[in-house]
Amino acid sequence: MQSLLLDNGTWDLVVDANRNLAVCTAPYAVLQDVATAVRIWLGEVLYDVRLGIGYDTDIFTNASNAVVLAREVERIASEVAGVTAAQCTLTRPGQKRRLTGVIRIQLNDGTTSDVQF
């Protein structure tokens, strides 16, 4: 499995030493694809508007719905090719209107890795 390599800081495309678009392979490609998938809002992907987290639902109405959001993140992460299980832990830094988290991913080969979003 290959994916276009994205810069960790800007989430933009990267070029290799020959000035071609850089690619990455599994397992890093799977982890990067998970991080990308959970950053998408429902309807944002023009070629498939069914992808993404539904922002217009009741998920963001109060703190008790953080569990619902975590389950939605886990569902989306589990749908990425190469992932067999996902467990999301949400964190809330001191800034308002900002929610981050860590997803523990189990890959097809049985290894686990953490993905921050």
C-alpha positions in Angstrom: 0.0 0.0 0.0 1.3 3.5 -0.9 0.0 6.9 -0.2 1.2 10.4 -1.0 3.5 11.6 1.8 2.3 14.6 3.7 4.3 17.0 5.7 3.6 16.6 9.5 3.5 20.3 10.2 1.5 21.6 7.2 -0.3 18.5 6.1 0.8 19.4 2.5 2.4 17.3 -0.2 6.1 16.7 0.0 8.6 16.3 -2.9 11.5 13.8 -2.9 15.1 14.5 -3.8 14.2 14.2 -7.6 11.4 16.8 -7.2 8.7 14.2 -7.6 5.8 13.8 -5.3 7.0 11.7 -2.4 5.1 8.5 -1.4 5.1 6.5 1.8 4.3 2.8 2.3 2.7 0.7 5.0 2.8 0.9 8.0 3.3 4.7 7.9 0.9 5.1 4.9 -1.9 3.4 6.9 -1.3 5.7 9.9 -1.3 8.8 7.8 -4.5 7.7 6.0 -6.2 7.3 9.4 -5.0 10.8 10.5 -6.4 12.1 7.2 -9.7 10.3 7.4 -10.6 11.6 10.9 -9.9 15.2 9.9 -12.7 15.1 7.2 -16.1 16.6 7.8 -19.2 14.9 6.3 -19.7 16.2 2.8 -16.2 17.8 2.5 -14.8 15.2 0.0 -16.3 16.1 -3.3 -15.9 12.7 -5.0 -17.7 11.0 -2.1 -19.8 13.2 0.2 -20.7 10.2 2.4 -17.2 10.3 3.9 -16.4 12.2 7.2 -17.6 13.1 10.6 -21.1 14.7 10.8 -20.5 18.1 12.3 -24.2 19.1 12.0 -25.3 16.4 14.5 -25.6 16.7 18.2 -22.0 15.6 18.7 -20.8 19.1 19.5 -23.7 20.3 21.6 -22.2 19.4 25.1 -19.3 17.7 26.8 -21.2 14.4 27.3 -21.2 13.8 23.6 -17.4 13.4 23.6 -18.0 9.7 23.9 -20.2 9.7 20.7 -17.5 11.6 18.9 -14.8 9.2 20.0 -16.9 6.3 18.8 -17.3 8.0 15.4 -13.6 8.6 15.1 -13.0 4.9 15.9 -15.5 3.9 13.3 -13.9 6.0 10.6 -10.4 4.9 11.6 -11.5 1.2 11.4 -12.7 1.7 7.9 -9.2 2.5 6.6 -7.6 -0.3 4.7 -5.0 -2.1 6.8 -6.6 -1.3 10.2 -8.2 -4.1 12.3 -9.0 -2.1 15.4 -9.0 1.5 16.7 -9.4 3.0 20.1 -9.8 6.8 20.5 -8.9 8.9 23.5 -10.0 12.6 23.2 -8.0 15.3 25.0 -9.0 18.9 25.6 -6.2 21.4 25.7 -6.7 24.7 27.5 -7.8 26.5 24.3 -11.5 27.0 23.6 -13.1 25.2 20.7 -10.3 22.9 20.2 -10.4 19.1 20.6 -7.5 16.7 19.9 -7.0 13.1 20.6 -5.0 10.0 20.1 -6.1 6.9 18.3 -4.5 3.6 19.1 -4.5 1.6 15.8 -4.0 -2.1 15.4 -2.7 -3.0 11.9 -3.3 -6.2 9.9 0.0 -7.6 11.0 -1.0 -7.2 14.7 1.3 -4.3 15.5 -0.1 -1.2 17.2 0.7 2.4 16.8 -0.7 5.7 18.0 -2.0 8.4 15.7 -2.5 12.0 17.0 -5.1 14.3 15.5 
